Amino acid sequence: MAVSGRNPTFWTAGDQGVSLGRLYVIRAAALLGIWGLFPTVETLAHHTATDRGVHKALISGLWVMSIFALRYPLKMVPILLFEITWKLMWLFAFGLPEWRSGVGSPQLSGDLWSVGAFPIVMLIVIPWGYVWRRYVKQPGERWR
């Protein structure tokens, strides 16, 4: 489904309404995720029997999905939307109120950075026009 009648270039929309440049930006974000999340994945292999590991398992799952995003960047968009949603919810419901109270935990500054930087980057990376066309305007799938 071509968005326009002209041939797409690196920064103009292609057959799915997303430019090749934007696809490379998503792939670059995936590479950043692969590199940045690897230390957590590595700890998944070396943990104690009493380690609950919920956070490590979730991060490791996102790491695997980042590998898939290199090949299928648009199929990663729902996961990026999930990531930006939960992180914004945490920031507004927990992180910022704790920071404003002035009695934050010793880990608060690290949490604010690791959770808060991602939404800023994703606001730039996510192809919002594609999200609007694909998840808002497009009719939903049938119920029966």
Buried (B, 14 or more C-beta within 10 A) or exposed (E): EEBEEEEBEEEEBBEBBBBBEBBEBBBEBBBEBBEBBBEBBEBBEEEEEEEEBEEBEEBBBBBEBBEEBBEBBBEBBEBBBEBBEBBBEBBEEEBEEBBEEEEBEEEBEEBBEEBBEBBEBBEEBBBEBBBEBBEEEEEEEEEE
